[in-house]
Amino acid sequence: MESEQWNHDQHSEEIEAMCRSKAEEFRLLGYEYVTSKDIWDCISRNYDKDGMPPLHKLVNDIYSLKANSYMTYLTLAAYRGLN
């Protein structure tokens, strides 16, 4: 059976499209200034310790991101001075 590991560069366009889709969803909900980079920054902070997850988990993390979780991330980032 093939390994679940994947090459980030190989899938970067697809990941960007998923993040762009999620940002558009948030804009429809009234969060006007969300970008795909913002979505990626929010999602990828969870991968600092363990590295990139399998592709199916990454897709799930992007598409299951809730606006409330994103706003919590922004709030904590503002308190830490990261944003």
C-alpha positions as CSV (number, residue, x, y, z in Angstrom):
1,M,0.0,0.0,0.0
2,E,1.3,3.5,-0.9
3,S,2.2,5.9,1.8
4,E,-0.2,8.7,2.7
5,Q,2.7,11.2,2.4
6,W,2.4,13.7,-0.3
7,N,4.4,16.5,-1.9
8,H,3.1,20.0,-0.9
9,D,4.4,21.5,-4.1
10,Q,2.6,18.9,-6.2
11,H,-0.8,19.8,-4.6
12,S,-0.2,23.5,-3.9
13,E,-2.6,24.7,-6.6
14,E,-5.4,22.4,-5.2
15,I,-4.7,23.5,-1.7
16,E,-4.8,27.2,-2.8
17,A,-8.2,26.5,-4.5
18,M,-9.6,24.9,-1.4
19,C,-8.5,27.9,0.8
20,R,-9.9,30.3,-1.8
21,S,-13.2,28.5,-1.7
22,K,-13.3,28.6,2.1
23,A,-12.4,32.3,2.0
24,E,-15.3,32.9,-0.4
25,E,-17.6,31.1,1.9
26,F,-16.6,33.3,4.8
27,R,-17.1,36.4,2.7
28,L,-20.6,35.2,1.9
29,L,-21.2,35.0,5.7
30,G,-20.1,38.7,6.1
31,Y,-16.4,38.3,6.8
32,E,-15.3,40.7,3.9
33,Y,-11.6,40.7,4.3
34,V,-10.7,37.0,4.5
35,T,-8.2,35.8,2.0
36,S,-7.0,32.3,1.1
37,K,-3.7,33.1,2.8
38,D,-5.6,33.9,6.0
39,I,-7.3,30.5,5.8
40,W,-4.0,28.7,5.2
41,D,-2.3,30.5,8.1
42,C,-5.2,29.5,10.4
43,I,-5.1,25.9,9.3
44,S,-1.4,25.4,9.0
45,R,-0.6,26.6,12.5
46,N,-1.8,23.2,13.7
47,Y,1.0,21.5,11.7
48,D,4.0,23.3,13.2
49,K,4.7,20.5,15.7
50,D,3.8,17.3,13.8
51,G,4.4,18.5,10.2
52,M,2.1,18.2,7.3
53,P,-0.8,15.7,7.8
54,P,-2.0,13.2,5.2
55,L,-3.8,15.0,2.3
56,H,-7.3,13.8,3.3
57,K,-6.8,15.3,6.8
58,L,-5.7,18.6,5.3
59,V,-8.7,18.7,3.0
60,N,-11.0,18.0,6.0
61,D,-9.3,20.7,8.1
62,I,-9.8,23.3,5.4
63,Y,-13.4,22.5,4.5
64,S,-14.5,21.9,8.1
65,L,-13.1,25.2,9.4
66,K,-15.8,27.2,11.1
67,A,-16.0,31.0,11.2
68,N,-16.0,30.9,15.0
69,S,-12.7,29.0,15.0
70,Y,-11.2,31.4,12.5
71,M,-12.3,34.4,14.6
72,T,-10.8,32.8,17.7
73,Y,-7.5,32.3,15.7
74,L,-7.5,36.0,14.7
75,T,-8.2,37.1,18.3
76,L,-5.4,35.0,19.7
77,A,-3.0,36.2,17.0
78,A,-3.9,39.8,17.7
79,Y,-3.2,39.3,21.4
80,R,0.1,37.6,20.6
81,G,1.0,40.3,18.1
82,L,1.2,37.8,15.2
83,N,-1.3,39.5,13.0
